[in-house]
Amino acid sequence: MFLAWIGAIAIGLSLGLLGSGGSIVTVPVLVYLVGQSEKVAIAGSLGIVGGVALSGALLYARRRLVDWRSVLFFGVPGMAGTYGGAWLAKFVSGSAQLAVFAAVMLLASGLMFRTPARFQKDHGERHVWKLGFDGVIVGILTGFVGVGGGFLIVPALAVLGGLPMHRAVGTSLMIIALKSASGFVKYLGVLSELGLSIDWSIIGLFLVFGIVGTFVGRAIGTRVPQLVLKKAFAVFLIPVAIFILWENLPQVL
């Protein structure tokens, strides 16, 4: 269980440092270190990451680093998408979900290797319908595999929405909190239909460690270049994704 605690802190660290990556860590920790089944872990991931993201988002909001227009037109449609993604999850096996999850990890790794110069371009405000469409697509992914989607939200807000990086991170955390809450509520019903249940003690423990990790991550983030952090995290994701694919693809094919 000690390794699981370390994993919980890593969840908060990644959210505090990058505004994303928390659920990329959470699902493998819950499955392989805590021993939960795939669907329970994905549901728990949404609850944990949502709570940790909310704590970080409130800190950014106090500094006026949350763009509420994006929260409304990206986050609210994203909540609907997340609810739908969680509904779709009951029609596929847990192994299939983890295989998709691993593919998402590889996608996240690739996005984090992209040049940071792209995040500095100002494209102006993105049209409302485009923000909503982006939100729904990322939301479906969130609900289906239990990822907050910050690694997609931050680039979308910074590159397409024209937000400064710190404002994109703060806005991403608020959107992650909203979408995760929507997906978590739906998953409670999905798990009930499958005869499964949430381990609330694990969620509480991970929330505490994750929130502490968020504060530590924010402190470290002011001293370490973002480019170094993003590339180090991207490298970490690759072997974890390969391991998850190795474990689950044979059961899917």
KEKE-3310 file (N, C-alpha, C; in steps of 0.2 Angstrom, whole numbers, plus 5000, padded with zeros to 4 digits):
npx = (5004:5011:5017:5006:5002:5012:5009:4997:5002:5009:4999:4993:5005:5007:4995:4997:5009:5007:4994:4987:4987:4984:4974:4980:4990:4982:4973:4982:4988:4978:4973:4985:4992:4984:4975:4962:4947:4945:4935:4930:4941:4942:4931:4933:4945:4939:4932:4943:4952:4944:4941:4954:4958:4948:4952:4965:4960:4953:4962:4969:4958:4957:4967:4963:4965:4957:4947:4932:4923:4927:4926:4912:4907:4915:4917:4904:4897:4906:4904:4892:4896:4905:4897:4890:4900:4903:4892:4893:4903:4899:4896:4907:4922:4932:4946:4946:4944:4955:4965:4962:4964:4978:4982:4978:4987:4999:4996:4995:5008:5014:5009:5014:5027:5028:5033:5035:5033:5022:5011:5011:5005:4993:4977:4966:4948:4940:4927:4910:4903:4913:4921:4912:4910:4923:4923:4914:4919:4931:4925:4918:4929:4934:4924:4924:4936:4941:4950:4955:4958:4966:4978:4973:4965:4972:4981:4971:4964:4975:4982:4971:4961:4968:4972:4983:4997:4997:4984:4977:4980:4974:4961:4959:4960:4948:4938:4941:4937:4923:4919:4924:4916:4903:4905:4908:4897:4888:4895:4893:4880:4882:4891:4883:4874:4882:4884:4895:4905:4910:4926:4926:4935:4947:4946:4945:4957:4966:4962:4966:4981:4983:4979:4988:4999:4996:4999:5012:5017:5014:5022:5035:5034:5036:5050:5056:5059:5045:5046:5055:5049:5037:5042:5049:5038:5032:5041:5040:5027:5027:5033:5024:5012:5015:5016:5003:4996:5002:4997:4983:4979:4980:4968:4958:4959)
npy = (4994:5006:5010:5013:5025:5033:5034:5041:5053:5057:5059:5071:5079:5079:5086:5098:5103:5102:5104:5093:5075:5069:5058:5049:5044:5039:5028:5017:5015:5012:5000:4991:4993:4995:4985:4985:4981:4984:4993:4998:5005:5015:5022:5026:5034:5045:5051:5054:5062:5072:5078:5082:5090:5101:5107:5112:5121:5130:5138:5143:5151:5160:5168:5174:5167:5158:5155:5159:5159:5149:5139:5138:5136:5126:5117:5113:5107:5097:5090:5084:5075:5067:5061:5053:5045:5038:5030:5023:5014:5003:4994:4988:4978:4978:4976:4980:4994:4998:4995:5005:5016:5015:5018:5031:5036:5035:5044:5056:5057:5060:5072:5080:5081:5090:5105:5119:5132:5132:5134:5147:5155:5167:5165:5172:5173:5157:5151:5149:5137:5129:5127:5121:5109:5103:5101:5091:5080:5078:5076:5064:5055:5056:5050:5037:5031:5036:5047:5063:5072:5083:5084:5086:5096:5107:5110:5113:5124:5133:5134:5133:5141:5152:5156:5162:5152:5149:5153:5144:5132:5134:5135:5123:5114:5117:5114:5100:5096:5098:5089:5077:5075:5074:5062:5053:5052:5046:5034:5028:5023:5014:5005:5000:4993:4982:4975:4980:4990:5006:5009:5019:5023:5022:5031:5043:5043:5044:5057:5065:5063:5067:5080:5086:5083:5092:5105:5104:5101:5113:5122:5117:5118:5132:5133:5124:5122:5122:5115:5105:5097:5093:5085:5075:5069:5064:5054:5045:5040:5032:5018:5014:5014:5004:4993:4991:4989:4977:4969:4969:4969:4955:4950:4957:4955)
npz = (5000:5002:4991:4983:4990:4987:4973:4974:4978:4967:4958:4962:4961:4947:4942:4949:4943:4929:4926:4921:4917:4929:4930:4921:4929:4939:4936:4932:4945:4954:4948:4947:4958:4969:4967:4961:4951:4933:4929:4942:4945:4935:4938:4951:4948:4942:4952:4961:4954:4950:4962:4967:4956:4958:4970:4966:4956:4962:4969:4958:4953:4963:4960:4948:4937:4929:4915:4913:4903:4894:4903:4904:4890:4885:4896:4901:4890:4889:4901:4898:4888:4895:4903:4894:4889:4900:4901:4889:4892:4899:4890:4885:4888:4903:4900:4887:4889:4896:4886:4877:4885:4887:4874:4874:4883:4876:4866:4874:4878:4866:4863:4873:4870:4860:4853:4864:4859:4851:4860:4863:4853:4848:4844:4845:4852:4852:4843:4850:4847:4842:4853:4861:4854:4855:4868:4870:4864:4870:4883:4881:4879:4892:4900:4895:4897:4909:4910:4915:4904:4903:4896:4884:4885:4889:4878:4869:4874:4875:4862:4852:4858:4862:4875:4888:4895:4909:4912:4904:4911:4924:4920:4914:4925:4932:4922:4921:4934:4934:4923:4928:4939:4933:4926:4936:4944:4934:4933:4945:4944:4934:4939:4949:4942:4937:4948:4956:4967:4974:4983:4996:5005:5000:4990:4998:5005:4994:4989:4999:4999:4986:4985:4994:4986:4975:4980:4983:4970:4963:4970:4966:4953:4950:4950:4941:4924:4913:4901:4903:4913:4906:4896:4904:4910:4899:4894:4905:4903:4892:4894:4904:4897:4887:4895:4900:4888:4884:4894:4892:4879:4873:4878:4872:4859)
capx = (5000:5015:5018:4999:5002:5017:5006:4992:5005:5011:4993:4993:5010:5006:4990:4999:5014:5006:4987:4985:4991:4982:4971:4985:4993:4977:4970:4986:4989:4972:4973:4991:4995:4979:4972:4955:4945:4946:4929:4930:4947:4941:4926:4937:4949:4935:4931:4949:4955:4939:4942:4961:4958:4945:4956:4969:4956:4951:4968:4970:4952:4958:4972:4960:4968:4952:4943:4925:4919:4929:4923:4905:4906:4919:4916:4897:4896:4911:4900:4887:4900:4908:4891:4889:4906:4903:4886:4896:4908:4896:4895:4914:4925:4937:4952:4946:4944:4962:4969:4961:4967:4985:4983:4977:4993:5004:4994:4997:5015:5016:5007:5019:5034:5027:5037:5031:5031:5015:5007:5011:5002:4987:4972:4959:4944:4937:4919:4907:4901:4919:4923:4907:4912:4929:4922:4910:4924:4936:4921:4917:4935:4935:4920:4925:4942:4943:4955:4952:4958:4969:4983:4970:4961:4977:4983:4965:4963:4981:4983:4965:4958:4972:4973:4990:4998:4995:4977:4974:4981:4969:4954:4959:4958:4941:4934:4942:4933:4916:4918:4925:4910:4898:4906:4908:4890:4885:4898:4890:4875:4885:4894:4878:4871:4886:4886:4901:4904:4916:4929:4926:4941:4953:4945:4946:4965:4969:4961:4971:4987:4983:4978:4995:5004:4995:5002:5020:5018:5014:5029:5040:5033:5039:5057:5058:5056:5039:5048:5059:5043:5033:5046:5050:5032:5030:5045:5037:5021:5028:5034:5018:5007:5017:5015:4996:4994:5004:4993:4976:4977:4978:4961:4954:4960)
capy = (5000:5011:5012:5016:5031:5037:5035:5046:5060:5058:5062:5078:5082:5080:5091:5104:5105:5103:5105:5087:5070:5065:5052:5045:5040:5036:5022:5011:5014:5009:4993:4987:4994:4994:4979:4986:4979:4990:4998:5002:5009:5020:5026:5029:5039:5051:5054:5056:5067:5078:5082:5085:5096:5106:5110:5116:5126:5136:5142:5147:5156:5166:5173:5176:5163:5154:5159:5157:5158:5143:5134:5137:5133:5120:5112:5111:5102:5091:5086:5079:5070:5063:5056:5048:5041:5033:5026:5018:5010:4997:4989:4985:4974:4982:4975:4985:5001:4999:4995:5012:5020:5015:5022:5038:5038:5037:5051:5061:5057:5063:5079:5083:5082:5095:5112:5124:5138:5132:5136:5154:5159:5170:5164:5175:5168:5152:5151:5145:5130:5125:5126:5116:5102:5101:5099:5085:5075:5076:5073:5056:5051:5056:5046:5030:5028:5038:5052:5070:5075:5089:5084:5088:5103:5113:5113:5116:5131:5138:5134:5135:5146:5159:5158:5161:5145:5148:5153:5138:5127:5135:5134:5116:5111:5118:5109:5093:5095:5097:5083:5071:5074:5071:5055:5049:5051:5041:5027:5025:5019:5008:5000:4996:4988:4977:4972:4982:4996:5011:5009:5026:5024:5023:5038:5048:5043:5047:5064:5069:5063:5070:5087:5088:5083:5097:5110:5102:5102:5120:5125:5114:5121:5138:5132:5120:5124:5118:5110:5099:5093:5090:5079:5070:5065:5061:5048:5041:5037:5027:5011:5012:5012:4998:4987:4990:4986:4970:4965:4969:4967:4948:4948:4960:4952)
capz = (5000:5002:4984:4981:4993:4982:4967:4975:4978:4960:4955:4964:4958:4940:4941:4951:4939:4922:4925:4917:4919:4936:4929:4918:4934:4944:4934:4933:4952:4957:4945:4948:4965:4974:4965:4960:4944:4929:4929:4948:4945:4931:4941:4956:4945:4940:4959:4964:4950:4950:4969:4967:4951:4960:4975:4962:4952:4967:4970:4952:4953:4967:4956:4942:4931:4926:4910:4914:4896:4892:4907:4902:4883:4884:4902:4902:4885:4891:4906:4894:4884:4900:4905:4888:4889:4905:4899:4884:4895:4901:4884:4883:4894:4907:4897:4881:4891:4898:4880:4874:4890:4885:4868:4876:4886:4870:4863:4878:4878:4860:4863:4878:4866:4855:4854:4868:4855:4848:4865:4864:4848:4850:4839:4847:4855:4848:4842:4855:4844:4842:4860:4864:4851:4858:4875:4870:4861:4876:4888:4879:4881:4899:4903:4893:4900:4916:4910:4915:4898:4904:4891:4878:4886:4890:4871:4865:4876:4873:4855:4848:4862:4863:4882:4890:4897:4916:4912:4902:4916:4929:4917:4913:4931:4933:4918:4923:4940:4932:4919:4932:4943:4929:4924:4942:4945:4930:4934:4951:4942:4930:4944:4953:4937:4936:4955:4959:4971:4975:4989:4997:5010:4995:4987:5003:5006:4988:4989:5004:4997:4980:4986:4996:4980:4971:4983:4982:4963:4962:4972:4962:4946:4950:4950:4936:4917:4910:4895:4906:4917:4901:4893:4908:4911:4893:4894:4910:4901:4887:4896:4907:4892:4884:4899:4900:4882:4884:4899:4890:4871:4871:4881:4868:4852)
cpx = (5004:5016:5011:4999:5007:5013:5000:4996:5007:5005:4992:4999:5009:5001:4993:5005:5012:4998:4984:4989:4989:4979:4975:4989:4988:4975:4975:4988:4984:4971:4979:4994:4990:4975:4964:4953:4945:4941:4929:4936:4946:4936:4929:4942:4945:4934:4937:4952:4951:4940:4949:4961:4954:4949:4962:4966:4955:4956:4970:4964:4954:4963:4969:4963:4963:4948:4936:4921:4921:4926:4915:4904:4910:4918:4909:4896:4901:4908:4895:4891:4903:4902:4889:4894:4906:4897:4889:4900:4905:4895:4902:4917:4930:4944:4952:4947:4952:4966:4968:4964:4975:4986:4982:4984:4998:5002:4996:5004:5018:5015:5012:5026:5034:5031:5032:5029:5024:5010:5007:5008:4995:4982:4966:4954:4941:4930:4916:4905:4907:4921:4918:4909:4918:4928:4918:4915:4928:4932:4920:4923:4936:4930:4921:4931:4945:4948:4952:4953:4962:4975:4980:4967:4966:4979:4977:4964:4969:4982:4977:4961:4961:4973:4981:4991:4995:4987:4974:4975:4975:4962:4953:4957:4951:4936:4935:4938:4926:4915:4919:4919:4904:4899:4906:4901:4887:4888:4895:4884:4877:4887:4888:4874:4875:4888:4892:4900:4911:4919:4930:4932:4947:4952:4947:4954:4968:4968:4965:4978:4988:4983:4985:5000:5003:4999:5010:5021:5018:5020:5035:5040:5036:5047:5060:5055:5050:5041:5051:5053:5039:5036:5048:5044:5030:5034:5042:5031:5022:5028:5027:5012:5008:5015:5007:4993:4996:5000:4986:4975:4976:4971:4956:4953:4957)
cpy = (5006:5014:5015:5023:5036:5039:5041:5053:5062:5061:5069:5082:5084:5085:5098:5107:5106:5104:5099:5081:5066:5058:5047:5041:5036:5029:5016:5010:5010:5001:4989:4988:4992:4987:4979:4983:4986:4995:5002:5007:5016:5025:5030:5035:5046:5055:5058:5062:5073:5082:5085:5091:5102:5110:5115:5122:5132:5140:5146:5153:5162:5171:5175:5173:5157:5158:5156:5156:5151:5137:5133:5134:5127:5115:5109:5106:5096:5087:5081:5074:5065:5058:5051:5043:5036:5028:5021:5013:5003:4992:4986:4982:4979:4982:4980:4992:5002:4999:5002:5017:5020:5018:5029:5040:5039:5043:5057:5062:5061:5071:5083:5084:5087:5101:5116:5130:5138:5134:5144:5158:5161:5169:5168:5170:5163:5152:5147:5138:5126:5123:5120:5109:5099:5098:5092:5079:5073:5073:5065:5052:5051:5051:5038:5027:5031:5043:5059:5074:5082:5090:5086:5095:5108:5115:5116:5123:5136:5139:5137:5141:5153:5161:5157:5154:5144:5149:5147:5132:5127:5133:5126:5112:5111:5114:5102:5091:5094:5091:5077:5070:5071:5064:5050:5047:5046:5034:5024:5020:5013:5003:4996:4991:4982:4973:4974:4989:5000:5009:5016:5027:5025:5030:5044:5048:5046:5054:5068:5069:5067:5078:5090:5088:5089:5104:5110:5104:5109:5124:5123:5117:5128:5138:5128:5122:5119:5113:5104:5094:5090:5084:5074:5065:5061:5054:5043:5037:5032:5020:5009:5010:5006:4992:4986:4987:4978:4966:4964:4967:4960:4946:4952:4957:4945)
cpz = (5000:4995:4981:4984:4989:4976:4968:4975:4971:4956:4956:4961:4951:4938:4943:4946:4932:4921:4921:4920:4925:4934:4925:4923:4938:4942:4935:4941:4955:4954:4948:4955:4971:4973:4963:4952:4940:4929:4936:4948:4941:4934:4947:4954:4944:4947:4962:4960:4950:4957:4969:4962:4954:4965:4971:4958:4956:4968:4964:4951:4957:4964:4950:4936:4929:4921:4910:4908:4894:4896:4905:4895:4882:4890:4902:4896:4887:4897:4903:4891:4889:4902:4900:4888:4894:4904:4893:4887:4898:4896:4882:4889:4897:4903:4890:4883:4893:4891:4877:4879:4888:4879:4869:4879:4881:4867:4867:4878:4871:4860:4868:4875:4861:4857:4858:4864:4852:4853:4866:4858:4850:4844:4840:4850:4850:4848:4847:4853:4844:4849:4863:4861:4854:4865:4875:4868:4867:4882:4887:4881:4889:4902:4901:4897:4907:4916:4911:4909:4898:4898:4884:4879:4886:4883:4868:4867:4875:4866:4851:4852:4863:4870:4884:4894:4904:4916:4909:4907:4921:4926:4916:4919:4933:4929:4919:4929:4938:4928:4923:4936:4939:4928:4930:4944:4941:4931:4941:4949:4938:4934:4947:4948:4936:4943:4958:4963:4972:4982:4991:5002:5005:4992:4992:5004:5000:4987:4993:5001:4990:4980:4989:4990:4976:4973:4982:4974:4961:4964:4968:4955:4945:4949:4944:4929:4915:4905:4898:4910:4912:4898:4897:4909:4905:4892:4899:4907:4896:4889:4900:4902:4888:4888:4900:4894:4882:4889:4896:4883:4870:4873:4876:4861:4851)
residu = (MET:PHE:LEU:ALA:TRP:ILE:GLY:ALA:ILE:ALA:ILE:GLY:LEU:SER:LEU:GLY:LEU:LEU:GLY:SER:GLY:GLY:SER:ILE:VAL:THR:VAL:PRO:VAL:LEU:VAL:TYR:LEU:VAL:GLY:GLN:SER:GLU:LYS:VAL:ALA:ILE:ALA:GLY:SER:LEU:GLY:ILE:VAL:GLY:GLY:VAL:ALA:LEU:SER:GLY:ALA:LEU:LEU:TYR:ALA:ARG:ARG:ARG:LEU:VAL:ASP:TRP:ARG:SER:VAL:LEU:PHE:PHE:GLY:VAL:PRO:GLY:MET:ALA:GLY:THR:TYR:GLY:GLY:ALA:TRP:LEU:ALA:LYS:PHE:VAL:SER:GLY:SER:ALA:GLN:LEU:ALA:VAL:PHE:ALA:ALA:VAL:MET:LEU:LEU:ALA:SER:GLY:LEU:MET:PHE:ARG:THR:PRO:ALA:ARG:PHE:GLN:LYS:ASP:HIS:GLY:GLU:ARG:HIS:VAL:TRP:LYS:LEU:GLY:PHE:ASP:GLY:VAL:ILE:VAL:GLY:ILE:LEU:THR:GLY:PHE:VAL:GLY:VAL:GLY:GLY:GLY:PHE:LEU:ILE:VAL:PRO:ALA:LEU:ALA:VAL:LEU:GLY:GLY:LEU:PRO:MET:HIS:ARG:ALA:VAL:GLY:THR:SER:LEU:MET:ILE:ILE:ALA:LEU:LYS:SER:ALA:SER:GLY:PHE:VAL:LYS:TYR:LEU:GLY:VAL:LEU:SER:GLU:LEU:GLY:LEU:SER:ILE:ASP:TRP:SER:ILE:ILE:GLY:LEU:PHE:LEU:VAL:PHE:GLY:ILE:VAL:GLY:THR:PHE:VAL:GLY:ARG:ALA:ILE:GLY:THR:ARG:VAL:PRO:GLN:LEU:VAL:LEU:LYS:LYS:ALA:PHE:ALA:VAL:PHE:LEU:ILE:PRO:VAL:ALA:ILE:PHE:ILE:LEU:TRP:GLU:ASN:LEU:PRO:GLN:VAL:LEU)
# end
